[in-house]
Amino acid sequence: MKGLRWHDFLLMGICVVILIGVTVFFVMNYAKIPEVIPTNFDFQGNVTGTGGKGNAVFLLVMAWFLPIIMISTSFFPNLWNIPTVKPQNYGTAIIITRKMMEVISVLMALFLGYLLLSMCGLIPMISAVFVIFSVLLAAIIIVPMIFLLRLK
């Protein structure tokens, strides 16, 4: 775990706590979920497709799988596709990339948890939330990329 610092573990911990909270809330309220749930939405938040409860379980599995895969890559930075940077800037590029992936993991856990619980009718669905998540995700990707490109 060379190179990981306390704030790396803090972000990983926040992601896991979010996922545990969503899972516990989902399991505790599983009986309240209707047999048919909305699965597709348009830009205004209107339902355009439906599916069974199994779709919700699949989304819960994905909500765990995707962030865990991204977090686990933090332990193997040699697998990342880091742009060519000056040798003295390589460590900084690793730190920037690691932070980006950890923050994306937290945002992904929040978004998938929100999507899951709102699809099941356990919390209200607010269409503005999707726009906010999209803007945050774009910023979390674009800003570190700008810094990485400046390291060349």
SULHUTA-V360871 format. One record per run of one state. SS is the DSSP state (alpha for helix, beta for strand, coil for the rest). FROM is the first residue (numbers start at 0). TO is the last residue. If there is no record, write none. Layout:
ss={SS,SS}
from={FROM,FROM}
to={TO,TO}
This chain:
ss={coil,alpha,coil,alpha,coil,beta,coil,beta,alpha,coil,alpha,coil,alpha,coil,alpha,coil}
from={0,5,28,29,32,35,41,46,52,75,76,79,86,119,126,150}
to={4,27,28,31,34,40,45,51,74,75,78,85,118,125,149,151}
